């Protein structure tokens, strides 16, 4: 196994699941995550991705803002690919499917969407401000 894993498999899986759905994933998802991580992320990442993964592993709170910034600055980053794999595992798990299914709408749907959009903008701005700190990891 040659991959770059700044966190043990279970800790990394929990970090990504909490970011995506707000809770610890079922043990079956963590087991599939461990297997997928070995199969899909066996090659060491480039220096920029290694710095990003290291930073997030030490500062879990930064995952949201940095992921939002990556959508603009490094859309193919290893962190985003790992998050996508975790999202797929959560969505495929019977216990997690409800998190990804549409919910009923009501009159507050549009204002809720507007607030979510505003929050995403703030999170992205925070990620842009954090970005130089991640760059220092490579130095």
N, C-alpha and C positions, 0 to 999 in steps of 0.2 A: 504494500500500500504506500504510494508515493504522494498522495494528495496533501493539500495544505488544510489543516484542521485546527484553527486556533482554539476551539472549544471541543470538549468531548461530545460525541454524537448526541447523547440525550439532552445535554444543555443547549446545544445549537438548535436541535429540533424544538425544544420548548420555547426558546427565544423567538424563533420564526413563527411558531403557531400562536404564541401570545400576541405577537404583532398582527397577525392575520385575522384571528378570530377571538382574541381576548381571553384565552384560557389555555391550560395545559392540554395537549392532545391525548387521546386514548393511547394505551401502551402499544396497541397494534400499529398505530400510525408511527409511533417512535421507532418500532422495529423495522417497518418498511423504510422509514427515513434513513436509518443506519445502513441498510442494504443499498438504497439508492445513492447515498452519499459516496459509498465506496465505488459503485459502478460508474457513476456519472461525473464525479469530481476527483478522479484519481491523479490527474495531472496537476502539478503545482501551478497556481495562477501567476499572471504577470505581476510586476512590482506594485502597480497601482491597485489591482484587486487584492493583493496580499495585505497592503496597507489598510484598505477599506475593511476587509474582514477582521483584521487585528484590532482596529479601532472600535468597531462595533462589538467585538467580543469583550472588550474591556469597558465599554460604555454602552450598555444595552439601551439606554434611553435615547441614544442617537440613531437607532435603526430607522425609525419613521422619517425624520428629517433627511437623513442621508439617502434613504431609498427614494424619496421624492425628488431629491436633487439628481440622483443617478438617472432618473427618467429623462432628464434633459442633458446631463453631462456624460454619462456612461450607460446608455440604455442596455448594452449587452454585458454589463458587469457580472462577475461571478456571483455576487451577492444577490442580484435580481434573479439570476438563473436558479439559485438555491431557493429563493422565496417562491418562485414559480413551481418548482418541484414540490415544495411543502404544501402549497395551495392545492395542487392536483391530488396529493395524498389525502389531505383533509376533505376535499370535495368528494373523493371516491369512497371515503369511509362512511358507513351507514350512520354513525353517531354525528358526523360532521356535515352531512348533506344539507340539513336545514339552514346552515349558515350561508349557503350559496344559492338557495332557492328564493324566488321572488316572494315578497310579503304582500299582504293586502295594502292598498293605498287608501289614503283619506285626504281630507282637505288640507292637511298640513304637509303633504308630500313635497310640494314645490318649495315652501319655505325651508323645509328640512334639507332639500337638495342644495338650495342656495347656501345654507350654513355649512354643509359638507364641502362645497366648492371653496368657500372662504377659508375653511380650516385647511384644506389641501394647499391653497396658496400660501398660507402662513407657514405650514410645514415645509413647503418647498423653499421658501425664503430662508427659514432656519437652516435647512440643509446647505444652501448656498453659503451661508455664513460659517457653517462648520467645515466646509470643504477644505479650506486652507490648513486646518488642523490635521486632517487626514493626510494631506500632502507632506506634512512634517514627518510622518511615520516612515516615509521612504528615505528621508535624509539620513 
